[in-house]
Amino acid sequence: MAKNINICFALMWITLFGHFGQGYSDLQIFFTKKITYGQDYLYVQFRSVQTSTAVTVNKLIVQRNNTATFVDILETDFNSTVWKDSKMQERSCSETWNGVCANVTDIHISKDNVNCADTGTYRGILELSDGSNLTEQAHLEVKVVPDRIEPIELVSGQNDSLPFHVHSKLVLLCTGGVGDPPMNIHWCIKRSTDVFPKLYDIQEDISNGIPYLVGCQYIQTSNITYVVSNKDSHTLLRCYAGDFDQCNNNLIPYGEFLVRKGSTSAGNNIGMKNLSFLQFLFLVKLSGLYRLVDT
């Protein structure tokens, strides 16, 4: 009863005050425009308001286009419904009724059943008894947020464990799911004197790869070339995918890499007073003075 009252009120409003907007016909579509994967439900409603008794409705065909062509989802005469897309039927709840003032078809998919393939243009074709058709369509977008970042990998530079030698050059690799539409990977830095991590601002040190689609989201890689300095007594480098400055957001996926300085060169300086007699002979031999010492 409440549904009939609402639909009749909509028809009364149109009669008294005109159409809801430009391009109005007696076939209307209501929908959720943007949907976040795993968080929002999908809803599409086609409503045919009866404005004339001379022409009646034969059937409504609902289609979706997420590739190159439109494919039928279902068709209904508002008394019974025939599904054409069995996979969507398994995931959705559909309701159709023939009201006093309008014919209505709903398609509802819960947030747990929405998938990235639901993105597309949804179209309704209303076939009328006089042979004419009415068409309305709308585009729905299922957004996938970045959901994972792999541990940062040292791909070039000093291969042994901490500490790293001052002036050594480290090439670090960050790989992660960057969502759909794809977002960029950003780098942050937090030295021992910093309270919070901040954006790494030397952009020429960063090289981002081209995102490529795997399943429901894009994957991207990003390299950073970092030169160890005397400031790196305890430096954290962090990477994440998302908005420009979320360095201090610990609720999003991120990877971290610890840089801690060691000696000033790739070789450790050994004090002569700490050498054993055998070490001393070995160094003398390497220097070409072995015969002098041996004699």
C-alpha positions in Angstrom: 0.0 0.0 0.0 2.8 2.4 0.9 4.6 1.7 -2.4 1.4 2.5 -4.4 1.0 5.7 -2.5 4.6 6.8 -3.1 4.3 5.9 -6.8 1.0 7.7 -7.2 2.4 10.8 -5.5 5.3 10.8 -8.0 2.8 10.7 -10.8 0.7 13.5 -9.3 3.9 15.7 -8.9 4.7 15.2 -12.5 1.2 16.1 -13.6 1.1 19.3 -11.5 4.7 20.5 -11.7 6.2 18.9 -14.7 9.0 16.3 -15.2 11.7 15.5 -12.7 14.4 16.7 -15.1 15.5 16.9 -18.7 15.1 13.8 -20.8 12.2 12.5 -18.7 10.1 9.7 -20.1 7.6 7.4 -18.5 10.4 4.9 -18.0 12.7 6.0 -15.1 15.8 4.5 -13.6 17.1 4.9 -10.0 20.5 3.5 -9.0 23.6 3.6 -6.8 26.1 5.5 -8.9 29.4 4.6 -7.1 30.0 1.4 -5.2 33.0 0.5 -3.1 33.8 -3.2 -3.5 33.2 -5.1 -0.2 31.5 -2.1 1.4 28.4 -1.0 -0.6 25.4 -2.7 -2.1 24.3 -2.4 -5.7 20.7 -1.2 -6.5 19.0 -0.6 -9.8 15.3 0.2 -10.2 13.3 0.6 -13.4 9.9 2.3 -13.0 7.3 2.7 -15.7 4.7 5.3 -14.8 1.4 4.9 -16.6 0.5 8.2 -18.4 -1.9 6.9 -20.9 -4.6 4.1 -21.1 -4.3 3.9 -24.9 -0.9 2.3 -24.7 0.0 -0.6 -22.4 3.3 -2.2 -21.5 4.3 -5.5 -23.1 7.6 -6.2 -21.3 10.8 -4.7 -19.9 14.2 -5.9 -21.0 17.1 -5.1 -18.6 20.6 -5.2 -20.1 24.2 -4.5 -19.0 27.2 -3.5 -21.0 30.6 -4.0 -19.4 32.5 -4.9 -22.6 31.6 -4.0 -26.2 27.9 -5.0 -26.4 24.8 -5.0 -24.2 23.8 -8.4 -22.8 20.4 -9.3 -21.4 20.1 -9.7 -17.7 16.4 -10.3 -17.4 13.0 -9.6 -19.0 9.6 -9.2 -17.3 6.0 -8.4 -18.1 5.7 -7.2 -14.5 3.8 -10.3 -13.5 6.7 -12.8 -14.0 10.4 -12.5 -14.5 12.7 -14.6 -16.7 16.4 -14.3 -15.9 18.9 -14.4 -18.7 22.1 -14.0 -16.6 22.0 -17.0 -14.2 25.2 -15.9 -12.4 23.8 -12.5 -11.5 20.5 -14.2 -10.5 22.4 -16.3 -8.0 23.9 -13.2 -6.4 21.0 -10.8 -6.5 17.5 -10.3 -5.1 15.0 -9.1 -7.6 11.4 -7.8 -7.1 8.8 -6.9 -9.7 5.3 -5.6 -9.1 2.5 -4.3 -11.2 1.1 -1.3 -9.3 -1.9 0.9 -9.7 0.2 3.8 -10.9 3.4 2.2 -12.1 5.2 -1.0 -13.0 8.5 -1.5 -11.0 11.4 -3.8 -11.3 14.2 -3.8 -8.6 17.6 -5.5 -8.7 19.5 -5.6 -5.4 22.9 -7.2 -4.8 24.2 -7.2 -1.2 27.7 -5.8 -0.5 29.0 -9.4 0.1 27.9 -10.4 -3.4 29.0 -7.4 -5.4 32.0 -8.1 -7.6 34.1 -5.9 -9.9 32.4 -7.2 -13.0 29.2 -5.4 -12.0 30.7 -2.2 -13.3 28.9 -1.2 -16.5 26.0 0.6 -18.1 22.6 -0.8 -17.2 19.8 -0.2 -19.7 16.1 -0.8 -19.6 14.1 -1.2 -22.8 10.3 -0.9 -22.3 8.3 -2.4 -25.2 4.9 -0.9 -25.6 1.7 -2.3 -27.2 1.8 0.2 -30.1 5.2 -1.2 -31.2 7.3 1.7 -29.8 10.1 1.4 -27.2 11.3 3.5 -24.4 14.9 3.4 -23.2 16.7 4.6 -20.1 20.2 3.8 -19.0 22.8 4.6 -16.3 26.4 3.8 -15.6 27.4 2.1 -12.3 31.0 2.0 -11.2 32.3 -0.5 -8.7 35.4 1.0 -7.1 38.1 -1.3 -5.7 40.3 0.2 -3.0 44.0 -0.8 -2.6 44.0 -3.9 -0.3 47.6 -5.1 0.0 51.3 -4.1 -0.2 54.0 -6.6 -0.3 57.1 -6.3 2.0 59.6 -3.9 0.6 62.4 -5.8 -1.1 66.1 -4.8 -1.4 66.9 -5.4 -5.1 70.2 -3.7 -5.4 72.9 -2.5 -3.0 74.6 -3.9 0.1 73.4 -7.5 0.4 74.4 -8.2 4.0 72.2 -7.4 7.0 72.1 -4.2 9.0 73.8 -1.9 9.5 74.3 -0.4 6.0 77.5 1.5 5.1 77.2 5.2 4.8 77.2 6.4 1.2 76.0 3.1 -0.1 73.2 3.2 -2.6 70.1 1.0 -1.9 67.4 0.3 -4.6 64.2 -0.8 -2.9 61.1 -2.3 -4.6 57.5 -1.8 -3.5 54.8 -3.9 -5.1 51.1 -3.7 -4.3 47.5 -3.8 -5.3 46.6 -0.2 -6.2 42.8 -0.6 -6.7 40.6 0.2 -9.6 40.7 2.9 -10.8 44.4 2.6 -10.0 46.0 4.8 -7.5 49.7 5.7 -7.2 52.3 4.2 -4.9 53.9 6.9 -2.6 57.0 6.7 -0.4 57.4 8.1 3.1 60.4 8.5 5.4 60.7 8.7 9.2 64.1 9.3 10.7 64.9 9.0 14.4 64.4 12.8 14.9 60.9 12.7 13.3 57.7 12.2 15.3 55.7 11.0 12.3 56.6 9.7 8.9 56.4 12.3 6.0 56.3 12.1 2.3 59.7 11.4 0.6 60.1 14.6 -1.4 63.0 13.8 -3.8 60.8 12.6 -6.7 63.8 11.9 -9.0 64.7 9.1 -6.7 61.4 7.4 -7.3 60.4 5.4 -10.4 56.8 4.0 -10.7 55.9 1.2 -13.1 52.8 1.1 -15.3 49.8 -0.5 -13.4 48.5 -3.8 -14.9 45.2 -5.4 -14.2 45.0 -8.7 -12.3 41.6 -9.8 -11.3 39.6 -7.0 -9.8 42.4 -4.5 -9.3 45.6 -3.1 -10.7 49.1 -4.1 -9.6 51.9 -1.5 -9.6 55.6 -1.5 -8.7 57.7 1.4 -7.5 61.4 1.7 -7.0 63.3 4.1 -4.8 67.0 4.7 -4.9 68.2 5.7 -1.4 71.7 6.8 -0.4 72.5 6.0 3.2 73.7 9.0 5.1 75.0 9.9 8.6 71.4 10.8 9.5 70.2 7.2 9.2 70.8 6.0 12.7 67.3 4.5 12.6 65.3 5.4 9.4 62.0 3.8 8.3 61.0 4.0 4.6 57.4 3.2 4.0 55.3 2.8 0.8 51.6 2.7 0.3 48.9 3.1 -2.4 46.3 5.8 -2.0 45.8 9.5 -1.7 48.8 11.8 -1.9 49.6 12.2 1.8 48.6 9.3 4.0 52.0 8.6 5.6 50.6 8.8 9.1 47.6 6.5 8.3 48.3 3.1 9.9 44.9 1.8 8.8 45.8 1.3 5.2 48.1 -1.4 3.8 51.8 -0.4 3.7 55.3 -1.8 3.6 58.3 -0.7 5.6 62.1 -1.1 5.4 64.6 -0.2 8.1 67.8 1.7 7.2 70.5 2.0 9.9 73.9 3.3 9.1 77.1 1.5 9.9 80.7 2.3 8.8 81.6 5.1 6.3 82.7 2.7 3.4 82.2 -0.7 2.1 85.3 -1.9 3.9 85.7 -1.8 7.7 88.8 0.0 9.0 91.0 -2.3 11.2 93.3 -0.6 13.7 96.9 -1.9 13.5 97.1 -2.2 17.3 94.2 -4.7 17.3 95.9 -7.1 14.7 97.2 -10.4 15.8 100.7 -11.4 14.6 99.3 -13.7 11.9 97.0 -11.0 10.6 99.9 -8.6 10.6 102.0 -11.0 8.5 99.1 -11.5 6.1 98.7 -7.8 5.5 102.4 -7.4 5.0 102.4 -10.2 2.4 99.5 -8.5 0.5 101.5 -5.2 0.5 104.5 -6.8 -1.2 106.8 -6.4 1.9 106.6 -10.1 2.9 110.3 -10.8 2.1 111.4 -7.8 4.3 109.5 -9.1 7.3 110.4 -12.8 6.6 114.1 -12.0 6.7 
